[in-house]
């Protein structure tokens, strides 16, 4: 299984790191990472991680401007793509097919090849433009996964909430995540 992970410059780059860590625990999964310039600038604000440590979590890493990378072609079979977090700039590029970098080109390829594209948009509050772009992305086949808080799993840390989001994404990719706490309707 091949999954493309894109980390854009929206707040929440730790979400992308957490997904990469979870995917690295799946031996059947090969990860292909793209980090935007905006994300590179966001990492020092939000984490203590060095970019090379993030890149080390992926099986393959590509420069944002490498439009000749294998993942830029539909001939390179993947099982989908997750852009986490997805900035509003990246969202608008996906929606309009504006493929001026590898992240947007890879998303465009996944959409044209009818492969899964999961977007984790990060912005608050959402404007009508953001909502329109999310609706348009969903119309074109993207799954929209805003990083919403959940409480039925009784999270006690931010990482518990991140694990829930990552677990939901992994379910969409037909993968299991041991730290995911699913909904249980009845208490026993």
C-alpha atoms as one frame of an Amber mdcrd trajectory, in Angstrom:
protein
   0.000   0.000   0.000   1.333   3.451  -0.953   0.071   6.591   0.761   1.107
  10.146  -0.096   1.232  12.487   2.904   1.319  16.219   2.321   2.027  18.658
   5.127   1.104  22.221   4.219   1.744  25.458   6.076  -1.469  25.632   8.107
  -1.288  25.477  11.877  -1.265  21.886  13.063   1.840  20.399  11.467   1.971
  18.014  14.437  -1.116  16.350  12.942   0.914  15.374   9.894   3.735  14.096
  12.076   1.300  11.991  14.107  -0.144  10.477  10.939   3.344   9.672   9.640
   4.190   7.976  12.952   1.018   5.892  12.797   1.594   4.919   9.165   5.188
   3.946   9.980   3.749   1.288  12.332   1.997  -0.381   9.365   4.563  -2.614
   7.665   2.311  -2.961   4.610   2.299   0.808   4.075   4.856   2.813   2.075
   4.724   6.580   2.675   5.605   9.357   0.234   6.024  12.747   1.925   5.787
  16.294   0.585   6.350  19.260   2.916   5.506  22.738   1.654   7.669  25.802
   2.249   4.930  27.166   4.515   5.031  23.990   6.610   8.806  24.257   6.925
   8.301  27.741   8.381   5.505  26.523  10.689   7.423  23.634  12.283   9.697
  25.821  14.472   6.683  27.794  15.746   4.695  24.737  16.763   7.196  21.956
  17.510  10.741  21.277  18.599  11.204  18.872  15.691  13.803  19.292  13.015
  12.650  18.810   9.447  15.063  15.916   8.934  13.369  14.082  11.843   9.990
  14.504  10.141  11.393  13.361   6.794  12.918  10.305   8.508   9.395   9.105
   9.383   8.565   8.647   5.689   9.823   6.020   3.275  10.243   8.623   0.513
  10.444  12.403   0.571  10.143  14.823  -2.342  10.930  18.479  -2.826   7.803
  20.590  -3.310   9.090  21.761  -6.706  10.001  18.316  -8.058   7.258  17.960
 -10.661   9.144  15.006 -12.165   8.771  12.933  -8.965   7.116   9.523  -9.434
   4.002  10.614  -7.513   3.322  13.295 -10.150   2.243  10.599 -12.617  -0.915
   8.545 -12.698   1.227   5.614 -13.816   2.693   5.489 -10.312  -0.014   3.584
  -8.449  -0.886   4.863  -4.989  -3.750   4.048  -2.651  -4.465   7.660  -1.838
  -3.292  10.874  -0.319  -3.762  12.810   2.898  -3.011  16.538   3.158  -2.675
  17.159   6.881  -2.941  19.966   7.773  -4.408  21.449   4.629  -4.044  25.216
   4.364  -6.767  27.251   2.689  -4.251  28.058  -0.062  -3.681  24.364  -0.706
  -7.415  23.666  -0.540  -8.097  26.300  -3.192  -5.323  24.853  -5.379  -6.829
  21.363  -5.120 -10.309  22.659  -5.954  -9.205  24.658  -8.992  -6.660  22.154
 -10.323  -3.900  24.746  -9.992  -0.958  22.338  -9.978   2.028  24.660  -9.614
   3.824  22.414  -7.104   4.202  18.696  -6.387   1.679  18.635  -3.536  -1.064
  20.032  -5.753  -0.026  17.912  -8.729  -0.096  14.718  -6.626  -3.594  15.595
  -5.359  -4.710  16.309  -8.922  -3.336  12.938 -10.064  -5.126  11.114  -7.238
  -8.405  12.808  -8.127  -8.142  12.111 -11.860  -7.252   8.486 -11.145 -10.200
   8.186  -8.700  -7.949   7.535  -5.704  -8.730   8.646  -2.157  -7.849  12.215
  -1.235  -8.331  13.196   2.395  -8.034  16.870   3.294  -7.608  18.033   6.893
  -8.418  21.755   6.586  -7.113  23.979   9.362  -8.594  27.438   9.797 -10.880
  29.174  12.297 -13.309  30.705  11.796 -14.267  29.445   8.348 -15.331  32.015
   5.785 -17.948  31.379   3.137 -15.062  31.032   0.647 -13.465  28.296   2.778
 -16.794  26.490   3.120 -17.459  26.770  -0.618 -14.012  25.362  -1.404 -14.521
  22.453   1.023 -17.909  21.681  -0.511 -16.373  21.856  -3.982 -13.518  19.548
  -2.921 -16.047  17.068  -1.516 -18.028  17.282  -4.758 -14.880  16.336  -6.675
 -14.258  13.307  -4.449 -12.175  14.547  -1.530 -12.992  13.459   2.015 -13.016
  16.498   4.305 -11.660  15.817   7.802 -11.548  19.008   9.883  -9.565  18.270
  13.067 -12.610  18.463  15.327 -12.458  17.638  18.991 -14.324  14.575  20.228
 -15.314  13.818  23.784 -17.035  10.401  23.755 -13.609   8.768  23.902 -12.858
  10.771  27.081  -9.590  12.350  25.924  -7.319  13.582  28.669  -4.620  15.095
  26.458  -4.303  16.897  23.148  -2.478  13.806  21.871  -5.590  11.720  22.666
  -7.590  14.047  20.402  -4.931  13.853  17.688  -4.940  10.050  17.981  -8.695
  10.056  17.411  -8.336  12.109  14.224  -5.461   9.931  13.000  -7.507   6.817
  13.771 -10.446   8.105  11.714  -8.100   8.866   8.805  -6.520   5.423   9.085
 -10.010   3.857   8.957 -10.631   5.704   5.665  -7.414   4.138   4.361  -8.511
   0.670   5.556  -5.732   0.614   8.143  -5.886   0.000  11.890  -4.476   2.339
  14.518  -4.047   0.855  17.981  -4.478   4.200  19.765  -7.888   4.874  18.218
 -10.806   4.660  20.665 -13.994   3.983  18.677 -17.512   4.949  19.665 -19.253
   2.468  21.968 -23.002   2.991  22.186 -23.627   1.001  25.325 -21.620   0.940
  28.519 -21.176  -2.568  29.835
